[in-house]
Each structure stands twice: as structure tokens, then as C-alpha cells.
């Protein structure tokens, strides 16, 4: 979801594109076989089913990183699934590269966009058409400007399309090499 506001306008949602329901179920099943925690985002709520103490620690680390304190601890993902398709899912892990490789092998590539998280303790699972570049394209359209007029800064794999679309893309010094190469 992306939001736009102005001095005279109320903030409003520009677009929302959710993970297809079948792909969301596939992510949950895949994570269950690997013993991984999934953060399932519906609306302003992050649904989690913590099976281990480390799962709880991972939610706390994510809260510390993002400032988001919207976790709802559930016994199963059934209530999250009943609320609808998520706009994002995170596979929370201590070995992000192995988790990403396993997800790329097991999950439907045409139904998901998988991104290595930064810092590396999660893998993002999104609708295949969702990325920061598309968000920038939508925002530019709403503002009546072209992406070449935008400067974009990033440090992680999820910033790749953002950096590529902007008129000036800048990778942070602490950024991943993939992003530095694209900037």
C-alpha cells in the first residue's frame, strides 16, 4: 500500500496489491516445513504464530528495527487468512540466504516476488508486480512528475527497482553490492 497526502488533502491510499491467496498459503506451508516464522500483514496488523522462543525474539528484533508494534500473536494463521490476502509476508530467519534459496526453489516464482531483507533476518514475499520502483511510478503519476525528476536512496535489495527508476539513484555506503552496482 502507498499513501499520498498534501497540505490540503487528507492522506489517501494510492494503491494496494496483495499476495495472491494461493501463494500466501504456499508461503505458510513452506515456512511450516522449515520451522520458520511468518509475519502476515493484513491492514495495520502483523499476524504471527510463534512456535519457539527465537520466533518471539525475531518479532522483538523487527519491532526494534522498524518501530512497528502491531504484532498479533495467534495460535494459527487461520484468522489471518480469514481476514484476507496479505499485502506482504516476511519469512523471519537467522539464515536469510538459505531461506531465500529454499523459498526460490519451493515457491511459485510467477506468484511471488521474493527479496532478501536488510538487515538480513527476513525474506520479503510480495505480489510479483510489487516493488519500490512501482510505488515510485504510482507516486510520480499522482504528483504529475516523471521519475527522472526523483532522487532515490537505498541500501538493500528491496530498493533495487527504486534506484533503477529514479533519475538519480544513490546506494548508501553500507548498502548491498547488488544495489551499489545498480546505482
PyMOL commands that set and color helices and strands:
alter all, ss='L'
color gray80, all
select helices_A, chain A and resi 21-34+53-66+78-83+96-106+132-143+147-149+157-165+177-182
alter helices_A, ss='H'
color red, helices_A
select strands_A, chain A and resi 2-4+12-15+37-42+45-48+71-73+88-92+113-116+122-126+151-154+168-171
alter strands_A, ss='S'
color yellow, strands_A
deselect
rebuild
show_as cartoon
